Amino acid sequence: MTGRAPRLSRLRRVVPEGRGGRPAENRAARPEQVRGGRPRRRGAQPKVVALGGGMGLSASLAALRRITGDLTAVVTVADDGGSSGRLRDELGVLPPGDLRKALAALCGDDDWGQTWARVIQHRFQSQGDLHEHAVGNLLIVALWEQLGDHVQALDLVGKLLGAQGRVLPMSAVPLELQALVRGHDPRRPDEVDTVRGQATVALTPGEVQSVHLVPGAPPAVPEAVDAVLDADWVVLGPGSWFSSVIPHLLVPDLLDALAETKARRVLSLNLAPQPGETEGFSPQRHLEVLGRHAPKLALDVVLADEAAVPDRDSLTDAAKRFGAAVELAPVARTDGTPRHDPELLAAAYDRIFRMHGRIGPWR
């Protein structure tokens, strides 16, 4: 953290509010406070579950851990590239990469947390088989093999790191992402092909029409379902739309939990279209494709950076189809890159939780 005060007052509500896990045991001890320095009573933290994968989920977790100690990440397990893909192919395990990134994002800002975050993200550079393998990937897979339990192993890694939250895979089954893509082969721009693999889908030069998982209707990790059902808030996104965000909605147990939970649901939009997956997408088009994959999905709030929304009325109309209000806030870094600023994003989440949630203790 840089010490800047969160700019809560700049969160801008555009439309009226629409339709109305387990605690982290190993977070670093610190005074429980709300913004502004006033003490917060114990037990007054919201239970938050964040769904996603990759750098988008990491950005969300880095923000959310600043405002609650009761945080669970539910992570996609369809990655098939790089170190994760090699371990998956060789050992038949879940791809550990996105799980590792989530754990690193939950590390504290003290020396212990930041040292371990760097260690598990470290990649070996060599001329041999270890080249580009991440230390955290090897650690996670080693514990899976030792313990024979995905959740127990990830909890143990989190305890070692002092992670300020819990990390769970969305499914205990390695998944393959497949997409129908128009123009994947530039020589045949009007033809629709089936593209296989998350890494390939993420880089396609064509237009993604839809995605699905293989095997279809995979089972969810029970702890992930329980976390969603027990949450006060569920945050979906930001992240690679077709390969990190939508896959959670293709797991029937997770989608059912999102429908049944009493939690309020926030969709956090990306700062810019992603080359390949969502090239040329407007903010409202992100919502449209989400709705096509999960027609019964309901949301309460759609969060977007105010500078990334050229047509606010169209975004408002798209959000209304989910029963959601739109909140605009400055959440991007000031260096011009399409990356979220953890403090600004934390301020936006904190403000949303207060505006749209309960007043007083959460439990």
Secondary structure, 3 states (H helix, E strand, C coil): CCCCCCCHHHCEECCCCCCCCCCCCCCCCCCCECCCCCECCCCCCCCEEEEECHHHHHHHHHHHCCCCCCEEEEECCCCCCHHHHHHHHHHCCCCCHHHHHHHHHCCCCCHHHHHHHHHHHCECCCCCCCCCCEHHHHHHHHHHHHHCCHHHHHHHHHHHHCCCCEEEECCCCCCEEEEEEECCCCCCCCCEEEEECHHHHHCCCCEEEEEEEECCCCCCCHHHHHHHHHCCEEEECCCCHHHHHHHHHHCHHHHHHHHHCCCEEEEECCCCCCCCCCCCCCHHHHHHHHHHHCCCCCCCEEEEEHHHCCCHHHHHHHHHCCCCEEEEECCECCCCCCCECHHHHHHHHHHHHHHHCCCCCCC
